[in-house]
């Protein structure tokens, strides 16, 4: 059984899959409280669903790309059979995770998009650093940045773990409405950073507060 906040079909707004049609399965609950979190409604709102019912609802959209997100999706045990069965159905499965829960049980074929929490999130003490050793060349690491201090933390972390050589992409995403993309771009260009500036596409296509997109 899973507690599901929402299942919807939209344009993928993040990662190297940005721009592609995608089905999103947003699971309920998170044990972090990032100050810039844009999905607090997923902390507690949700309905109970069997894994099979989630699969049926996903299948209705006829889309080969599916993202499991939250909240923190790895807090629910049945997320593992859900990912296995989506893969068995032939779908490409993306997992958006906050990076504080072990990735050890995530199926190898899942594309992990893992946050490293910066100081400005208020949750950087919760980073589960061992997870970096579980990332492969199919996976992606995301830093959400509020300010220069976050940028310097992220830059140092990329260098320390050689994340650009370990993963498919290192994503630097400014907090919408707080850090100007132009400012972040200038810093990245100045440092010749092996990272990708990421804007949350869905917040430009639709209003930043629109749910279910
Ligand atoms: S980990 Fe994700 S869902 Fe949880 S508080 Fe942080 S941004 Fe929100």
py3Dmol code that shows the C-alpha trace and the ligand (Angstrom):
import py3Dmol

protein = """\
ATOM      1  CA  UNK A   1       0.000   0.000   0.000  1.00  0.00           C
ATOM      2  CA  UNK A   2       1.177   3.498  -0.831  1.00  0.00           C
ATOM      3  CA  UNK A   3       0.030   6.952   0.237  1.00  0.00           C
ATOM      4  CA  UNK A   4      -0.137   8.966  -2.965  1.00  0.00           C
ATOM      5  CA  UNK A   5      -0.402  12.739  -3.089  1.00  0.00           C
ATOM      6  CA  UNK A   6      -1.074  13.026  -6.826  1.00  0.00           C
ATOM      7  CA  UNK A   7      -0.560  11.315 -10.171  1.00  0.00           C
ATOM      8  CA  UNK A   8      -0.454  13.592 -13.184  1.00  0.00           C
ATOM      9  CA  UNK A   9       0.829  13.939 -16.718  1.00  0.00           C
ATOM     10  CA  UNK A  10       2.900  16.964 -17.646  1.00  0.00           C
ATOM     11  CA  UNK A  11       6.115  18.221 -19.169  1.00  0.00           C
ATOM     12  CA  UNK A  12       9.190  17.180 -17.211  1.00  0.00           C
ATOM     13  CA  UNK A  13      10.595  20.439 -15.850  1.00  0.00           C
ATOM     14  CA  UNK A  14      13.949  19.293 -14.502  1.00  0.00           C
ATOM     15  CA  UNK A  15      17.004  17.142 -15.160  1.00  0.00           C
ATOM     16  CA  UNK A  16      18.370  16.127 -18.555  1.00  0.00           C
ATOM     17  CA  UNK A  17      14.854  14.815 -19.301  1.00  0.00           C
ATOM     18  CA  UNK A  18      13.447  18.380 -19.142  1.00  0.00           C
ATOM     19  CA  UNK A  19      10.957  19.118 -21.876  1.00  0.00           C
ATOM     20  CA  UNK A  20       9.726  15.538 -22.290  1.00  0.00           C
ATOM     21  CA  UNK A  21       6.182  14.410 -21.561  1.00  0.00           C
ATOM     22  CA  UNK A  22       6.222  12.472 -18.298  1.00  0.00           C
ATOM     23  CA  UNK A  23       3.859  10.899 -15.782  1.00  0.00           C
ATOM     24  CA  UNK A  24       4.535  11.977 -12.214  1.00  0.00           C
ATOM     25  CA  UNK A  25       3.715   9.886  -9.162  1.00  0.00           C
ATOM     26  CA  UNK A  26       4.037  12.092  -6.108  1.00  0.00           C
ATOM     27  CA  UNK A  27       4.163  10.145  -2.859  1.00  0.00           C
ATOM     28  CA  UNK A  28       3.097  11.642   0.446  1.00  0.00           C
ATOM     29  CA  UNK A  29       5.336  12.536   3.415  1.00  0.00           C
ATOM     30  CA  UNK A  30       8.761  14.004   3.976  1.00  0.00           C
ATOM     31  CA  UNK A  31      10.916  14.058   7.081  1.00  0.00           C
ATOM     32  CA  UNK A  32      12.845  17.175   5.991  1.00  0.00           C
ATOM     33  CA  UNK A  33      11.624  20.779   5.899  1.00  0.00           C
ATOM     34  CA  UNK A  34      13.744  22.583   3.320  1.00  0.00           C
ATOM     35  CA  UNK A  35      12.994  26.292   3.719  1.00  0.00           C
ATOM     36  CA  UNK A  36      12.339  26.708  -0.024  1.00  0.00           C
ATOM     37  CA  UNK A  37      10.273  23.517  -0.434  1.00  0.00           C
ATOM     38  CA  UNK A  38       7.719  24.018  -3.201  1.00  0.00           C
ATOM     39  CA  UNK A  39       5.621  20.936  -2.421  1.00  0.00           C
ATOM     40  CA  UNK A  40       4.644  21.276   1.276  1.00  0.00           C
ATOM     41  CA  UNK A  41       1.173  20.014   0.320  1.00  0.00           C
ATOM     42  CA  UNK A  42       2.821  16.602  -0.109  1.00  0.00           C
ATOM     43  CA  UNK A  43       3.840  16.429   3.556  1.00  0.00           C
ATOM     44  CA  UNK A  44       0.512  14.997   4.659  1.00  0.00           C
ATOM     45  CA  UNK A  45      -2.181  15.119   1.914  1.00  0.00           C
ATOM     46  CA  UNK A  46      -2.715  11.810   0.178  1.00  0.00           C
ATOM     47  CA  UNK A  47      -4.895   8.794  -0.545  1.00  0.00           C
ATOM     48  CA  UNK A  48      -4.108   5.134   0.055  1.00  0.00           C
ATOM     49  CA  UNK A  49      -3.577   3.129  -3.117  1.00  0.00           C
ATOM     50  CA  UNK A  50      -2.447  -0.392  -3.895  1.00  0.00           C
ATOM     51  CA  UNK A  51       0.678  -0.620  -6.068  1.00  0.00           C
ATOM     52  CA  UNK A  52      -1.435  -2.245  -8.801  1.00  0.00           C
ATOM     53  CA  UNK A  53      -3.862   0.708  -8.809  1.00  0.00           C
ATOM     54  CA  UNK A  54      -0.971   3.169  -9.171  1.00  0.00           C
ATOM     55  CA  UNK A  55       0.313   1.122 -12.121  1.00  0.00           C
ATOM     56  CA  UNK A  56      -3.137   1.175 -13.734  1.00  0.00           C
ATOM     57  CA  UNK A  57      -3.409   4.944 -13.332  1.00  0.00           C
ATOM     58  CA  UNK A  58       0.078   5.470 -14.783  1.00  0.00           C
ATOM     59  CA  UNK A  59      -0.725   3.172 -17.711  1.00  0.00           C
ATOM     60  CA  UNK A  60      -3.771   5.268 -18.649  1.00  0.00           C
ATOM     61  CA  UNK A  61      -1.472   8.053 -19.880  1.00  0.00           C
ATOM     62  CA  UNK A  62       0.363   5.802 -22.335  1.00  0.00           C
ATOM     63  CA  UNK A  63       3.672   7.507 -21.600  1.00  0.00           C
ATOM     64  CA  UNK A  64       7.015   5.659 -21.483  1.00  0.00           C
ATOM     65  CA  UNK A  65       8.601   8.107 -19.006  1.00  0.00           C
ATOM     66  CA  UNK A  66       7.579   8.074 -15.329  1.00  0.00           C
ATOM     67  CA  UNK A  67       8.970   9.995 -12.382  1.00  0.00           C
ATOM     68  CA  UNK A  68       8.535   8.949  -8.771  1.00  0.00           C
ATOM     69  CA  UNK A  69       8.756  12.023  -6.570  1.00  0.00           C
ATOM     70  CA  UNK A  70       7.455  13.491  -3.319  1.00  0.00           C
ATOM     71  CA  UNK A  71       7.733  14.505  -0.604  1.00  0.00           C
ATOM     72  CA  UNK A  72      10.433  11.957  -0.049  1.00  0.00           C
ATOM     73  CA  UNK A  73       9.418   8.861  -2.030  1.00  0.00           C
ATOM     74  CA  UNK A  74      11.891   6.514  -0.347  1.00  0.00           C
ATOM     75  CA  UNK A  75      10.074   6.755   2.987  1.00  0.00           C
ATOM     76  CA  UNK A  76       7.432   4.259   1.832  1.00  0.00           C
ATOM     77  CA  UNK A  77       8.408   0.618   1.556  1.00  0.00           C
ATOM     78  CA  UNK A  78       6.131  -0.127  -1.376  1.00  0.00           C
ATOM     79  CA  UNK A  79       7.991   2.358  -3.557  1.00  0.00           C
ATOM     80  CA  UNK A  80      10.454  -0.456  -4.321  1.00  0.00           C
ATOM     81  CA  UNK A  81       7.939  -2.882  -5.861  1.00  0.00           C
ATOM     82  CA  UNK A  82       6.379   0.109  -7.637  1.00  0.00           C
ATOM     83  CA  UNK A  83       9.693   0.960  -9.305  1.00  0.00           C
ATOM     84  CA  UNK A  84      10.355  -2.706 -10.156  1.00  0.00           C
ATOM     85  CA  UNK A  85       6.963  -3.126 -11.779  1.00  0.00           C
ATOM     86  CA  UNK A  86       7.223   0.119 -13.765  1.00  0.00           C
ATOM     87  CA  UNK A  87      10.575  -1.075 -15.098  1.00  0.00           C
ATOM     88  CA  UNK A  88       9.108  -4.497 -15.888  1.00  0.00           C
ATOM     89  CA  UNK A  89       6.400  -2.682 -17.892  1.00  0.00           C
ATOM     90  CA  UNK A  90       9.204  -1.251 -20.037  1.00  0.00           C
ATOM     91  CA  UNK A  91       9.053   2.315 -18.719  1.00  0.00           C
ATOM     92  CA  UNK A  92      11.980   4.638 -18.080  1.00  0.00           C
ATOM     93  CA  UNK A  93      11.767   5.385 -14.356  1.00  0.00           C
ATOM     94  CA  UNK A  94      13.166   8.540 -12.772  1.00  0.00           C
ATOM     95  CA  UNK A  95      13.425   8.879  -8.996  1.00  0.00           C
ATOM     96  CA  UNK A  96      13.631  12.348  -7.393  1.00  0.00           C
ATOM     97  CA  UNK A  97      15.001  11.983  -3.883  1.00  0.00           C
ATOM     98  CA  UNK A  98      16.229  14.387  -1.239  1.00  0.00           C
ATOM     99  CA  UNK A  99      19.453  12.472  -0.703  1.00  0.00           C
ATOM    100  CA  UNK A 100      18.995  11.772   3.006  1.00  0.00           C
ATOM    101  CA  UNK A 101      17.579   8.238   2.668  1.00  0.00           C
ATOM    102  CA  UNK A 102      19.840   5.369   1.597  1.00  0.00           C
ATOM    103  CA  UNK A 103      19.711   4.510  -2.109  1.00  0.00           C
ATOM    104  CA  UNK A 104      20.797   0.943  -1.396  1.00  0.00           C
ATOM    105  CA  UNK A 105      17.436  -0.646  -2.324  1.00  0.00           C
ATOM    106  CA  UNK A 106      16.762   1.372  -5.477  1.00  0.00           C
ATOM    107  CA  UNK A 107      16.779  -0.894  -8.578  1.00  0.00           C
ATOM    108  CA  UNK A 108      19.859  -0.349 -10.716  1.00  0.00           C
ATOM    109  CA  UNK A 109      17.902   0.570 -13.849  1.00  0.00           C
ATOM    110  CA  UNK A 110      16.182   3.526 -12.171  1.00  0.00           C
ATOM    111  CA  UNK A 111      17.614   6.958 -13.025  1.00  0.00           C
ATOM    112  CA  UNK A 112      18.288   8.534  -9.645  1.00  0.00           C
ATOM    113  CA  UNK A 113      18.097  12.331  -9.462  1.00  0.00           C
ATOM    114  CA  UNK A 114      19.470  13.040  -6.020  1.00  0.00           C
ATOM    115  CA  UNK A 115      19.602  16.332  -4.137  1.00  0.00           C
ATOM    116  CA  UNK A 116      22.618  17.344  -2.148  1.00  0.00           C
ATOM    117  CA  UNK A 117      21.150  19.780   0.357  1.00  0.00           C
ATOM    118  CA  UNK A 118      22.999  23.100   0.588  1.00  0.00           C
ATOM    119  CA  UNK A 119      23.233  25.186   3.800  1.00  0.00           C
ATOM    120  CA  UNK A 120      20.486  27.560   2.636  1.00  0.00           C
ATOM    121  CA  UNK A 121      17.979  24.710   2.699  1.00  0.00           C
ATOM    122  CA  UNK A 122      18.389  24.392   6.473  1.00  0.00           C
ATOM    123  CA  UNK A 123      18.801  20.630   6.002  1.00  0.00           C
ATOM    124  CA  UNK A 124      22.417  20.157   4.879  1.00  0.00           C
ATOM    125  CA  UNK A 125      23.234  18.231   8.071  1.00  0.00           C
ATOM    126  CA  UNK A 126      20.906  15.495   6.783  1.00  0.00           C
ATOM    127  CA  UNK A 127      22.880  14.668   3.620  1.00  0.00           C
ATOM    128  CA  UNK A 128      23.560  10.918   3.540  1.00  0.00           C
ATOM    129  CA  UNK A 129      27.012  11.154   1.996  1.00  0.00           C
ATOM    130  CA  UNK A 130      27.331   7.387   1.464  1.00  0.00           C
ATOM    131  CA  UNK A 131      24.701   7.764  -1.242  1.00  0.00           C
ATOM    132  CA  UNK A 132      27.268   9.386  -3.507  1.00  0.00           C
ATOM    133  CA  UNK A 133      29.027   6.021  -3.762  1.00  0.00           C
ATOM    134  CA  UNK A 134      25.786   4.527  -5.102  1.00  0.00           C
ATOM    135  CA  UNK A 135      25.457   6.961  -8.001  1.00  0.00           C
ATOM    136  CA  UNK A 136      26.314   5.693 -11.455  1.00  0.00           C
ATOM    137  CA  UNK A 137      26.842   7.219 -14.863  1.00  0.00           C
ATOM    138  CA  UNK A 138      23.077   7.107 -15.479  1.00  0.00           C
ATOM    139  CA  UNK A 139      22.279   9.234 -12.398  1.00  0.00           C
ATOM    140  CA  UNK A 140      22.116  12.980 -11.767  1.00  0.00           C
ATOM    141  CA  UNK A 141      22.900  15.180  -8.766  1.00  0.00           C
ATOM    142  CA  UNK A 142      20.975  18.361  -8.043  1.00  0.00           C
ATOM    143  CA  UNK A 143      21.939  21.363  -5.926  1.00  0.00           C
ATOM    144  CA  UNK A 144      19.213  23.914  -5.194  1.00  0.00           C
ATOM    145  CA  UNK A 145      20.895  27.248  -4.553  1.00  0.00           C
ATOM    146  CA  UNK A 146      19.670  30.284  -2.640  1.00  0.00           C
ATOM    147  CA  UNK A 147      22.780  32.421  -2.559  1.00  0.00           C
ATOM    148  CA  UNK A 148      26.527  32.652  -2.985  1.00  0.00           C
ATOM    149  CA  UNK A 149      27.221  30.555   0.124  1.00  0.00           C
ATOM    150  CA  UNK A 150      25.156  27.715  -1.361  1.00  0.00           C
ATOM    151  CA  UNK A 151      26.968  28.096  -4.664  1.00  0.00           C
ATOM    152  CA  UNK A 152      30.367  27.804  -3.000  1.00  0.00           C
ATOM    153  CA  UNK A 153      29.227  24.756  -1.016  1.00  0.00           C
ATOM    154  CA  UNK A 154      27.993  23.133  -4.231  1.00  0.00           C
ATOM    155  CA  UNK A 155      31.126  23.977  -6.180  1.00  0.00           C
ATOM    156  CA  UNK A 156      33.300  22.510  -3.427  1.00  0.00           C
ATOM    157  CA  UNK A 157      31.161  19.355  -3.229  1.00  0.00           C
ATOM    158  CA  UNK A 158      31.292  18.792  -6.997  1.00  0.00           C
ATOM    159  CA  UNK A 159      35.087  19.010  -6.856  1.00  0.00           C
ATOM    160  CA  UNK A 160      35.523  16.893  -3.724  1.00  0.00           C
ATOM    161  CA  UNK A 161      33.523  13.954  -5.098  1.00  0.00           C
ATOM    162  CA  UNK A 162      34.299  14.507  -8.800  1.00  0.00           C
ATOM    163  CA  UNK A 163      30.542  14.433  -9.351  1.00  0.00           C
ATOM    164  CA  UNK A 164      30.806  15.514 -12.969  1.00  0.00           C
ATOM    165  CA  UNK A 165      32.824  12.382 -13.762  1.00  0.00           C
ATOM    166  CA  UNK A 166      30.682  10.097 -11.635  1.00  0.00           C
ATOM    167  CA  UNK A 167      27.231  11.098 -12.912  1.00  0.00           C
ATOM    168  CA  UNK A 168      25.386  11.877 -16.131  1.00  0.00           C
ATOM    169  CA  UNK A 169      24.800  15.456 -14.989  1.00  0.00           C
ATOM    170  CA  UNK A 170      25.366  17.888 -12.142  1.00  0.00           C
ATOM    171  CA  UNK A 171      22.411  20.270 -11.939  1.00  0.00           C
ATOM    172  CA  UNK A 172      22.593  23.740 -10.364  1.00  0.00           C
ATOM    173  CA  UNK A 173      19.081  25.054  -9.839  1.00  0.00           C
ATOM    174  CA  UNK A 174      18.423  28.537  -8.394  1.00  0.00           C
ATOM    175  CA  UNK A 175      15.585  28.890  -5.883  1.00  0.00           C
ATOM    176  CA  UNK A 176      12.776  30.382  -7.946  1.00  0.00           C
ATOM    177  CA  UNK A 177      12.315  34.057  -7.040  1.00  0.00           C
ATOM    178  CA  UNK A 178      15.340  34.150  -4.720  1.00  0.00           C
ATOM    179  CA  UNK A 179      18.516  33.712  -6.772  1.00  0.00           C
ATOM    180  CA  UNK A 180      18.579  35.301 -10.209  1.00  0.00           C
ATOM    181  CA  UNK A 181      19.421  32.748 -12.924  1.00  0.00           C
ATOM    182  CA  UNK A 182      21.592  35.412 -14.547  1.00  0.00           C
ATOM    183  CA  UNK A 183      23.680  35.728 -11.388  1.00  0.00           C
ATOM    184  CA  UNK A 184      24.121  31.965 -11.110  1.00  0.00           C
ATOM    185  CA  UNK A 185      25.046  31.796 -14.785  1.00  0.00           C
ATOM    186  CA  UNK A 186      27.746  34.428 -14.247  1.00  0.00           C
ATOM    187  CA  UNK A 187      29.271  32.485 -11.356  1.00  0.00           C
ATOM    188  CA  UNK A 188      29.246  29.218 -13.310  1.00  0.00           C
ATOM    189  CA  UNK A 189      30.838  30.799 -16.347  1.00  0.00           C
ATOM    190  CA  UNK A 190      33.497  32.513 -14.272  1.00  0.00           C
ATOM    191  CA  UNK A 191      34.462  29.212 -12.616  1.00  0.00           C
ATOM    192  CA  UNK A 192      34.086  27.138 -15.804  1.00  0.00           C
ATOM    193  CA  UNK A 193      32.031  24.758 -13.741  1.00  0.00           C
ATOM    194  CA  UNK A 194      31.310  21.258 -15.122  1.00  0.00           C
ATOM    195  CA  UNK A 195      27.645  21.625 -14.179  1.00  0.00           C
ATOM    196  CA  UNK A 196      24.361  22.395 -15.903  1.00  0.00           C
ATOM    197  CA  UNK A 197      22.270  25.453 -15.039  1.00  0.00           C
ATOM    198  CA  UNK A 198      18.746  24.175 -14.489  1.00  0.00           C
ATOM    199  CA  UNK A 199      15.617  26.297 -14.516  1.00  0.00           C
ATOM    200  CA  UNK A 200      12.378  24.618 -13.464  1.00  0.00           C
ATOM    201  CA  UNK A 201      10.703  24.636 -16.871  1.00  0.00           C
ATOM    202  CA  UNK A 202       7.196  24.014 -15.519  1.00  0.00           C
ATOM    203  CA  UNK A 203       7.366  27.266 -13.518  1.00  0.00           C
ATOM    204  CA  UNK A 204       7.886  29.195 -16.740  1.00  0.00           C
ATOM    205  CA  UNK A 205       5.276  27.322 -18.791  1.00  0.00           C
ATOM    206  CA  UNK A 206       2.665  27.608 -16.032  1.00  0.00           C
ATOM    207  CA  UNK A 207       2.412  29.813 -12.960  1.00  0.00           C
ATOM    208  CA  UNK A 208       5.043  28.989 -10.295  1.00  0.00           C
ATOM    209  CA  UNK A 209       2.337  28.027  -7.795  1.00  0.00           C
ATOM    210  CA  UNK A 210       0.299  25.804 -10.146  1.00  0.00           C
ATOM    211  CA  UNK A 211      -0.096  22.256  -8.816  1.00  0.00           C
ATOM    212  CA  UNK A 212      -0.247  19.105 -10.880  1.00  0.00           C
ATOM    213  CA  UNK A 213       2.100  20.317 -13.619  1.00  0.00           C
TER     214      UNK A 213
END
"""
ligand_1 = """\
8
LIG
S 13.269 17.021 0.748
Fe 11.982 17.725 -0.958
S 9.856 17.424 -0.259
Fe 11.175 17.287 1.543
S 11.144 19.362 2.405
Fe 12.958 19.203 1.060
S 12.247 19.947 -0.942
Fe 10.397 19.503 0.285
"""
view = py3Dmol.view(width=600, height=400)
view.addModel(protein, "pdb")
view.setStyle({"model": 0}, {"cartoon": {"style": "trace"}})
view.addModel(ligand_1, "xyz")
view.setStyle({"model": 1}, {"stick": {}})
view.zoomTo()
view.show()
